[in-house]
Amino acid sequence: MRARILEMAEEQFRRIGYHKTSVTDIAAELGMSSANVYRFFPSKGAIIEAICGRVVNEVAEIAFAIARTSAPASEKLNRLLSAIHHHGTTTLIKEKRMHDMIVAAMQENRAIIKALIERLISIFEVIIREGIEAGEFKVEDPAEATRAVKTAFTPFFHPILIEHCLQHGEDIEAGLREQIRLILKALGKSY
């Protein structure tokens, strides 16, 4: 039942938006009472958190898949940063209502978003450590380098900043390529 509620909620969120969807709407679509929905989820916020979790897990799965490849660390980091950015951009363009929900979750500092960022930071650090061990990166402190990569990449990850760039006609793809080159150069990758 919990999965059915989430499926219906996600369908409603995608169709009319999470703001306009009420627990009553979800329950009505499922032919049940709101009280029944509340047996499985204590609030609409809990439903939103669960659906955000689905989107967040997509990003984490992409990141893990790239990190597990046998490619050189610089290639992994390049592919990873590009994939994360493209996922966010695609969500904005093709799934605007889901994008808006993720923006709200970030603004509300929801635990699911914090968890994603922590997972991504861990993956960045593993890749940076691999690059150091292989002699590809020339930084002394992998944790510090990871924090710097996260900060440098924020404009291409944060949904509000991605939206701002697209609304103002910026060439975000060129900016992404330049930023990744800068990050890799800062890590000691020569070109």
N, C-alpha and C positions, 0 to 999 in steps of 0.2 A: 504494500500500500504506500509506503514511504516513497518508493521509486516512482509509482504512478503519480503521486502528488507533485514530485519534482519535475517529472516529464510535462505535466499539464502546466505547472507554474512557468517552466522555461518556455513552453509554447506561447503562453499568454505574454510573458515578458518580451519575447521576440516580436510578437504581433502588435501589442498595444503599448508596451513599455512597462517597466517594473513599478513606476510611480502610479500609473493608472490601474494597475492590477491589484485587486484586494483579495484577501483570503476568501471572502464570500464568493468572488468571481471564480477562483480556483475550485472551491467546493462545488459550486453550481455546475461547472463543466464536468465534474466527476460524479455528479448526482448524489452528493452527500452534504451533510451540514458542515458549517464552519467549525463547530465543536469537534467534529471528527478529524478535521485537518489539524486542529490544535492538539489532538491526542498524540500526533506524530511530530509536530513542530510547535514549540512554545510561542512563536511569533512570526510575523511576516519577515522580520529581520533574519530569523533562523533559516527561512526558506531562501532568502537572498544570499545568505552566507553559503549555503549548500550549492546553489547554482553558480556563484562566483567560484566556488571550489572546483566545479567542472571545468570552467574556463582556465583557471589557474593550473589545474592538472594537465591541460593540453600543453601549456607553456613548459611546465616542468618535464613532461614526457619528451618534448622536442629537445630540451636542454640535455637530458640524460642520454638520449639517443646519440646526439652529436658528441658528447663527452666520452662515450664508450667506443667511438671509432678509433682506428689505429693511425689516424692522420697526425701530422706534426701539430704541436701545441698552437702555433700561430694560425694554422689553417682551422683548427677546431675553434679557437677564439673568434676568428673572423666569421666562420659559419654560424656559430652560436649567437653572436651579437646581431648578425644580419637576420637570422631566423626569429629571434625575439622581437626585433623591430618590425619585421614583416607581419608577424602574427598580430601585433598591436595595430598596425596600419590597416590590415585586412579587416579586423574586427570593427574598426572605426568606419571604414567605407562600406562594408557589406552587412554589418550587424550593428548599426548605430545605436539601437536600443540596448544591446548588450554592452557596448562600449560605455554608454552613459551609466550603466549599473556598475561597471568596473571603476569608472571615475569616482562615483559616489563611495564605493568601498575603499578606494584609496584615500579620499578626503576624510572619511570616517575612521581611517586608520584601523580597519578591520583586521582581525587576527589572521585570516586566510591570506591577505595581501602581504602582511609581515612575514608569514611562513614562506611564501613564494620568494620574496626577496632574499630571505636567509638561505633558501635552497640554491638560488641562482648564485649568490655570493660564494657558497661552498663549492659549487661547480667551477666558478671562475678561479677560485684558489687552487683547486686540484689541477686545472689546466695550466695555470701559471707555474705551479710547482713542477709539473711534467716538463714544461719548457725550460725551467732553470736546470733541472737534472739532465736534460738533453743538450744543454749548452746553447739553446735557442734564445732564451731570455737571459738578460744580464742584470737582474735586480737582486738586491740583498735580502729584502724582507717581503716574502710572498703575501703576507697578510696586509701590509701597507700598500703593496702594489694592487692587490685585489680591491681595497677600498677606493683607490684612485681610479681604477677601471670602472667601478660602479658609479662613481661621481661623474666621470667623463662621459659615461654612456647614458646617464639619466635623461637628457633631452630626447633620446631616441627610444626610450622605454616608457617614460611617463605618458599616460594617455592624454592628459591635458596639453602637454607640450607638443606631442605629435599632432593633435588636433589644431593647435595654434599655428604650427608651421604649414599645415595643409591649407588652412583658411587664408593664410597670408601669401599663398602661392610660392612658398619657398621650395627650392629643389631639395627636398628632404633626402632623396636617394643619394645625390652627390654629397650632401652633408654627412650622411652616414658613412659613405666610403672614405671621406676625408678624416672623419673622427676615428674610424677603425685603423686607418694608416697611422694616425697620430698616436693612438693607444699602443699599437704594436711597436712603433718606433720608440716610445717611452719605455717599453719593456726591454728594449735592446735589440729588437729585430732590425737588421739592416736591409735596406732596399737598394 
